[in-house]
Amino acid sequence: MKQEFSVKGMSCNHCVARIEEAVGRISGVKKVKVQLKKEKAVVKFDEANVQATEICQAINELGYQAEVI
């Protein structure tokens, strides 16, 4: 599945790298692309292994505000 997430609170490319690294480590996530200027993340993942809410939670735990769009 491919899902877009709104991500608020990013200010630089380091923020992008932190999110891509953290989400990329989640079992079942296949690809992560974070877009700083658009304040969003696009994640491809296997729904059998991970849910969108878990991805949001991982981003939120880093100090950003994520939600499914």
C-alpha positions in Angstrom: 0.0 0.0 0.0 1.1 3.6 -0.7 0.0 6.2 1.9 0.6 9.9 2.2 1.1 11.6 5.6 1.0 15.2 6.5 4.0 16.0 8.7 4.2 19.3 10.6 7.2 20.6 12.5 10.0 19.9 10.1 12.5 22.7 9.6 15.5 21.3 7.7 17.0 18.3 5.8 18.1 16.8 9.1 14.4 16.5 10.1 13.8 14.7 6.8 16.6 12.3 7.4 15.5 11.5 10.9 12.0 10.6 9.7 13.1 8.6 6.7 15.5 6.6 9.0 13.0 5.9 11.7 10.1 5.0 9.4 12.5 3.0 7.2 13.4 0.7 10.2 9.8 -0.3 10.8 9.1 -3.9 9.7 7.0 -3.9 6.6 8.0 -0.5 5.3 9.3 -0.8 1.8 10.0 2.9 0.8 9.9 6.3 2.5 10.1 9.7 0.8 9.8 12.8 2.9 9.2 16.2 1.3 10.2 19.1 3.5 8.6 21.9 1.4 5.3 20.1 1.0 5.3 19.0 4.6 4.4 15.4 3.7 5.7 11.9 3.7 4.9 9.1 1.2 5.3 5.6 2.5 5.0 2.3 0.7 4.4 -0.6 3.1 2.9 -4.0 3.5 -0.4 -3.8 5.4 0.1 -7.3 6.7 3.1 -6.2 8.8 2.4 -2.5 9.7 -0.6 -0.1 9.8 -0.6 3.6 8.9 -1.3 4.5 12.6 1.9 2.8 13.6 3.8 4.9 11.0 2.1 8.1 12.4 3.1 7.1 15.9 6.7 6.6 14.9 6.9 10.1 13.4 5.1 11.7 16.3 7.5 10.1 18.8 10.3 12.0 17.0 8.5 15.3 17.9 6.7 16.0 14.7 2.9 16.0 14.1 1.9 13.4 11.6 -1.5 12.4 10.3 -2.9 10.3 7.4 -4.1 12.4 4.4 
